[in-house]
């Protein structure tokens, strides 16, 4: 059984979408960031960094328990364990991993910075917020261009799409006027696993 510890941020939702899409049996444990639950001793035993998401799998590799943090790592783990979302063709797989890395680093990092600047930074600078919103909108434009003539980022659905979707869903205002990304978002939103993961 996989236990996922998460909250409704794009990082948390990325992990819950991955597990829901994977079909792996799992249980969601909500870690309320607004109450500081990620800093409680019992959670720090799971993830000493005090961040979400994190997961434990009682039936990990070799039948031994494993604990993981970082949404990208959880996504890769789920994809490898269920045998889906990692393309078999080596070139397609490499492309999927490229877009996965962009979603987990550039896109998620920029979105997270916007959240921090608007909600937890000691001083809120509108100019800084606008700078990072423009940066995120540019990443969305790059994804929109990539999706021209394609249903998914790597041509077939992959962990790259699962990684990008929660940010696009939560930052729709920055993705306006991008028809390929909008059509992709609708395709992703129609998937039962994505719906289940996003409602976690």
C-alpha positions, 0 to 999 in steps of 0.5 A: 500500500502506498501512503501519499502525504500531500496538500492541494498545491501543484506539487502535491496534486502532481503526485496524487494525479500520478498515483491515481492515473497509475492505478496503484492502490494508495491512500491520501493523507492531507498535510495542511500547510496553512496549519504548519503540519509539514513541520510537525515531528511525526511528518518530519520523520517521513520527510525531514525537509518538511515539504510535501509531497512525500510517500511511503510504499510498504511494498517497495522494490524487492518487497521492502518499504521505501519512502520518497519525497519530491513530486517528480521522483514520486511520479517516476516511481509510480510510472515505473511500478505500474509500467505506464507513462514511460514510453518504450521507444528510447527517443520518445522516452528521452523527449518525455523526460525532457518535458518532465524535467521542465515541468518539475523544475522551470514550470513548477519552480516559477509557479511556486515562486509566484505563490511564495511572493504573493503569500509568504514572502516578508515583503510583496513586490508587485514587480517581482510577481509580474516578472515571474508571471511573465516567465511562467506565461513564456513556459506555457507558450513553449508548451503550446508550441510543442503541442502544435499537431500533437495530443501530448508533449511526447506524442503519446501520453507520458509522465511529462503531461501528468507533471505539467497539468496541475500547474496549467490547471491552477494557473489558467489565467496565464495560459489564455490565448494558447489554443494548443495548450487549451485543447491539451488541458481539456484532454487531460481534464477528461481523464478519470485518473486526472479528475480523481487526482485533482480532487484529492 
